Amino acid sequence: MPFPARRAWTLAAALALSAPLAHAAGSLKPCRIDGIPNELQCGSLQRPLDPARPDGPKIDVHYLVVPALARNKQPDAVLVLAGGPGQSAIKLASRVMPRLSRLNNRRDIVFIDQRGVGRSAPLDCPDDSKLPVAEQLDDTARYARIDACRVALEKLPYGRDGGLGFFTTTLAMQDMDAIREQLGVPQWNLFGASYGTRAALEYLRLFPTKARRTVIDGVAPPDMVLPASFSTDGQAALDKLFEANAKTHPTLKADWHQLLASLPREVSVQQPLTGVPERFRLERNLLLSAVRGPLYQPSLASALPAAIEAAARDGNFAGLFGLTSAFGSSPSLRLAMGMHFSVVCAEDVPRLAEATDPPGADFRTANAEMYTRVCKTWPRGAVSPGFYKIAPAPSPVLLLSGGADPATPPRHGERVAQALGVTDKARVQHIVVPEAGHGVMPVGCMRDLIFRFIDAKTDGTALPQDAACATRIPRPVAFQPIQPPESATPQGATK
């Protein structure tokens, strides 16, 4: 999930590198990454692909340490768990660090590339974002590309003989605890966003004594059944957009349904990333994808009413496809799709038949059908029944949810908070920011709230936190295109 902005780093960071984590001096080496000008510390740990076969294939799990600025630092480092599934935590570091700058004064911040992403036995598929739109949209061609990627990945040393099944969340969390031991960190402070919240919950289940504090932002619990919930939650966010703009755009919902009813149709747009003009047949599923992406960020969603109206009334789809390209276009947000399918095919798709979430009226079941098709041939890892059960919180947990989130809205956070607090409600707080999208951390004062939670000296003073500074933030007003006055005469023209 996105964490925009940067900050300048001080000379103190470079000086702090002279005092690396006590037990990891031999495993850490100076390194640099894009977006952070300072020299940092990088390391790796060799792990068995299959823990049941310690003498079998091995993979190297890579990680980055951003050392604390102060010499008298705290021993409990912060571990950042990336989203997706399929994001590289290391590639996200330059986006996340501005939000964790206060914590970094006295705590190391650690980014581990989960097995299957970045340099940790990557399961990357070719990037098709610059292909002609018509080729991206063709289902037959899309599934052929995914099948070809799977075949290529199965030829890798760690992909042979069902190796793609050993990239589950459970095995990844075992890797991360092994790195904790290598670094000599007595306890992590966990920060997980989106899929990273599922990873954090699994780490708490497996290693309850090794987490001091946990922040989970945009809660995606293990029992969520992602392909089914995508439809339900995307529909709820879209309906909320219609409701929020009912006064300023009273025909927006009708325009939307008129647009859906007009499909399929031939449209002309510029390819969002290349700018090359294209003409192609617009199907329902693509239109829904074009709308769903901007809903993740209220600042982008504020432009959807005007874009939908332009498409419905004038056949102008430039706005919709422009918003789609604006969302998630950063290389740091790109997913390792092989790892993504390895996780979802093992942990979610087998439970689709049990899913109780009703499909969205507009989004229907297209997402579930796509994953079902891909997972028919994708190697599937073993998942323990205990994975889907959330145990009582062993230490303080702060849950964050955005009320306008189309992927992980508050209903999931509420369920998890109830399970975590079943024996001690004082250990759990669920904060809902009503008009936030997917990811609450970037909103207003949330970075300071998270700092206070983790920095609190005792568990008793860590919670509750006052979030009024964020919960009162309104939804961004709908974007209104500037219209030239009707009487305006272009320069050089005559009346």
N, C-alpha and C positions, 0 to 999 in steps of 0.2 A: 504494500500500500504506500501511497506517496507521503513523503516527509520533506516538503520543499524547504529551501533556504540554505545558506552557508554562514560560517563565521570565520574570521581570521584567527589563526592560532598563534600563541605567544612563544617567545624563546624558551619559556619555562617548560613547555612540552618536550622540546629537544633535550633540555637538561635532565628531565625526568627519565629519559631513556637510559641514563647511566645506572638506574636502579630498577632492573626488570623484576618481574615476579620471582620470588625467592627460589622456588623449586624448578624453575623453567629456564634458567639462564642458558643451559645447553641446547634447548629446543627452540628458542626464539632468536630470530635474526633481523637486523634492520631491513626495512622495506618501505616502499612508497606505493600509494594507490592514487588513482585519478580523483581529483576533487579535494584532496587534503594535501597542503603543501609541505607538511612536516614529514620527517622520517619517523616511521612507526615501527612496530614489531610484528613479525609474521612467524608462524610455526605450522607444523603438521604432525599428525599422529597416524601411524599405520594401524589399521583395524581389519579384522577378518570380515570378508563380505558376508559370510554366514557364521554367526557365533557358534553354531553347533559343529562347525568344521574349522577349528583354529589353525589347522595346517593347510586349509584350502586357499582359494584366491584371496588376495589382500587388496585393500584400497587405502589411499592416503586421504585423510580428512584435514582440510586446511582451515586455518583461522587467523584472525587479525586481532592484535591487542593495541588499544589506544591507551597509553599509560596515563595514570593520574598526574595532574600538574603538580600537586603538593608532594613533598617528600614524606611527610607524616600521613600517608594515605591509609584508608580503611582497608581491611583484608577482604571484604565481601565485594567482589567485582560484580558488574552488571553484565548479564548475558542477553544479547539482542537476538530474538528468534524471528526470522523473516516470514513473509506471507507467501501466498500462492495457492496451493503448494507449487514450488518451483523457483522462487526468487532466491538470488544470491545475497546473503547477509553482507558479505564483504563489499559487493557493488553498491549496496544501500548505505554504506557507512557514511559517505560524505553528505547524504541527505538527512540521516538520522542524528548525526553528532551535534548540529546546532540545537536540537531539542534536548540533548543530554549534557549540555555544556556545564551546568552547575554540578551535576553529579560527577562529571569528569574531573572536577577540582580535586577530589579526594578518593575517587574510585576509578579503577581500570574499567574500561568498556571493552567487551569482548564480542567479536562477530565471528561466528562459525558458519562456514559454508556446509550446510547439511549434505549428507551423502546424496549424490545425484545432481548437484548444482555447482556452478563456479568451477573450481579446480578439484573438487572432491568427487572423483569418478563421475564426471558430468554425463547427463543423459539429455543432451541437446538435440532438438530437431531443427532443420533448416528454417530460417526466418522467411516467412512468405508474405510479410507485410507490404513489400514493394512489388509483388506480383500484380498484374492487371486485375482490376476488381472483378471482372467476369470470371477469371480463373480462380480467384479466392472464393467466389460464391458457388462455384460448381461443386455439388456434393460428391459426385463421383471422383473428381480430381482431388478434392480435399481428403477423402478417405484413402485414396491411393497414396497421397503424400504421407499420411500418418502410417499406413502400412509399410511404406518404404523406409520410413524412419525407424520403425520397430525392427525391421529386418536388419538394418545397419547397426542398430544398438546391440542386437543379439550376437553380433560378430565381435564385439569388444571383449577383452579378457574378463571383464566383470559383468558381461551381459549374456555369456554363454550358459547353456544348460539351465535355463530358468533364472539366471542371475538377476533379471529385472524385477523379480519378486522379492529381492532383499533390500528394497529401498522404502520400507514402511516407516511410519512415524516412531514406532516403538524402537526399532533398531537405531534410528537416528538419535534418539534421546540417550540410548546407551553409549553411543559415540561421544555425545556431549558431556556425559558424566565422566567418561574416561579422560577427556581433555581437562575437565575440572581437576581431576587428580594430578594430571601431568603439570598443570600450572600451579598446583599447591593452593588452590582456592578452597577455604573451608566450606563456604556456602555461596551460592549465586544469589543475586537479586535478578529475577527473571523479568524481561519485558518482551511480550509477544504481541504481534498485531496480525489480525485476520487469521490465516491458517496458523500463524505463529502462536495464536492462543490455544489451538488444539495441541500443538507441540508442548506448550507450557503445562497444560493440564495433564498430559501424559508424563511429563517429567515429574510433576508433583506426585502422580500415582506411583511411579517406579522408585523415586528417590525422595520421599517426603521429608527427610531430615536435612537435605542438601539445598533447600530453597529457603532463604531468609525472608524475602518479600517477593510478591508476584503482582505484576501489572498486566492485564490482558485487555487489549483495545480492539473492539470489533469482534465479539466472541463467536467463534465457530466451534462448538463442542463436537466431540467425537460421534455423537449420535445424531448429527444434523442431517445426514444424507444429502450432500451438497447438490447433486443434479435436480432433486425434487424441490429443495428449499429455494433454489435460484428462481424458479418460476413464481412461487408463492410470494417471496419477499420482493422480487422485482416488481410484481403487480402492485403490491401495497405501496411501494415508493412512487410508482407512476400515478396511482390514484391520489396519493397525497399531493403530488405536484399539481394535478388538476384542481384539487380542492383549494390549495393555497393561492391559486391564480384565478379563482372563479370570478372575482370582482373585476380585475383588470383585463382578463381574457375570457369573457363569459361563454364564448363558443369553442373554447379550446378542446374540450372533451369531444364535442361533435366533430370538430375538424379532424381530430385524431382518428375517430372511427370512420370518417369519410375517407381518410387516407388509407387506412387498412383495407377498406372495401374496394379501393381502386386497384389493389394488387392482385396478380402480378402486372407490371407495366414496364415499358421501356423508359429509361431515364438517361440523362446526360449529366455527368459530373466530372470534376477533376479528380484523379487518383490522389487521396489525401496526402500521401508522403512524397510522391514524385511530381505532382502537378500536371501530369499528362491527361488531357481530356479523354474521356471514355464514354461509350454508350453501352449499356447492359440492361439486362432484365432484372428488375428489382422484385425480389420475393419477400414474403412476410417475415421470415426469420432474420433476414439481414436488416430490415427496418427496425425490428425489435432490438437487435444488437446495437444498432446505431443510437437508439434512445437509451438503452440500459447503461452504457458506459458513462455518459455525462451525469447520470443520477448519483454516481459515487461521490461527486464533488458538488455541493450546492452552488458554488460559484459558476460552474459550467452548466448545471441544471437550470440556472436562472435564464439562460439563453435558449432553452428548449421551447418555451411557448412561441417565441417569434420564429424559430426554425420549423416547428411543426406547422404553424399557420402558413409560412411561405411555401412549404412543400404541398400542403393540402389545397391552397387557393391558387397558387401560381405555378405549381410544378417545379419549384426551385428547391433542389435538394442540397445546394452548396452548404447551407448552414448546418444541416444535420450531419453531413459527412465531415465537415470541418470540425465540429465538436467531437466526433468520434476520434479523429486523428489527434486532437488536443489531449484526450484522456489516454494515459498509459503509453505515450509515444517514447518516453525516455528509455534508453537501453538498460538503465539500472533496474527498471521495472519488468523487463522481459522475463518470461518464464522458461525454465528448462522443461519443455513439454513432455519429454520422456519420463522424467521424475514425477511430473504432475500426474500423468496417467498411471504410473506405478502406485502412487498413493491412493488416488481416487478409485481405481479399479479394485484395489485390495480392501479399502476401508469403507467406501460408500456404495458403490454399485451393487454389491451382493445384498444390500439391505433395501434396495429400491422397492421391492415388492411389499415391504413392511411399512413404507413411508406413509404417514397419515396427512401430510401437508396437501391441501387441495391445490391443483394446478391453477395458476393465474388465468383469468378469463381471456386475456390477450396473449400472454406468454405460452400458455398451454404446456405441452410436454416435449417440445423440440429439444431442449437441453438434455433431458433424461434419455431421449432416443439416441442422441449423438454419442453420449458416454456408453450406453448399452452396446451400440454398434462397435465402438473402438475396443471395449473391454472384452468382447467375445474372443479376441485373439491375443490380448495383452497378458503376459505372464502375471499371475496373481499371487501375492505374498500371503503368508498365514497371519491372521490377526486373532489375538486372544479375546475371548468374551469379556474379560475384565477391562479391555481397552475402552469399551463403551460405557463403563460405569464411573461416575465421578464421586470420589471419596471425600469425606469431610476435609476442610482445609487444615493442613498441618501448621500453617503460619498465615499471617495477614495477606489477604488477596484483595486487590482493587480492580473492579471490572468497569469498563467504559463502553458505552453504546451511543451511537448516533441515531436520533429518532427518524431521520430521513435516509437511513442507510438501506440500499437495495439488496445487500448481500448478508449482513449480519445485524439485523435490527434488534431492538431491546428485548424482544420475546425470547431470544436465545440466551442473552445475558441474565434475564430474570430466572430462567430455569436452572442455569449453572449456579447463580448466586444462592438459590434455595438449597441446592445439593451441597455446595461447599459449606454453607452455614448451618447445616442440619444439627450439629452438636454445639456450635458456638457462633451465634450470629454476629458477635462483636468482632470476629476475625474477618468479616466480609463486608464490603460496601460496593454497591452497584450504582454508578453515576450515569444518568441519561442526559445527554445534551440534545434537547428536542429537535433543533434545526441543523444538527451536524450530520454529515454523511458518513462514508466508510473511513473511519479513523478519527478519533477525537483528540489525540495528542496535539495536533497542530493548532487547535482552537484556543485562541486567547491565552488565558492564564494556566492552561492545563500542564504545561511543562513545569511550572513552579509547584503546582499541586502534587505532581508525581515526585518531584524532588523532595518535598516535605514528607511524603509517605515513606519513601525509601530511606531518607536521612534520619527519620525519627529514631531516638535512642532506644526506645522500648516498644514492644508490640502493643502495649496498652495505649501509647500516645500516637501510634501510626494511623489509627482510624478512630472516628470518622474524619473525613476531610470536607471542608466547605467548598463547594463548587459553584456557588451562586454567580461568580464572575463569568462562568461559561454557560450555565443553563439559561441565562436571560438573553443570550445573543440571538437576534432575530434571523429569520431566513433572508438571504439576499433578495432584493426586489428584482422582479422580472426585467430582463434587458429589453429596452425599447430601441429599435433601429432609428437612427436619425433620418427624418424624411425632409427633403428639400422643399421649401415653400412652393406652392403651386404657381405663384406668380413669378418665381425666379427665372431669369433668362440666362442661359449659358453664355459665358464670355465669347464674344465674337459672333453670336447669333443675332438675328433680327426678328422682330415681331411681325 
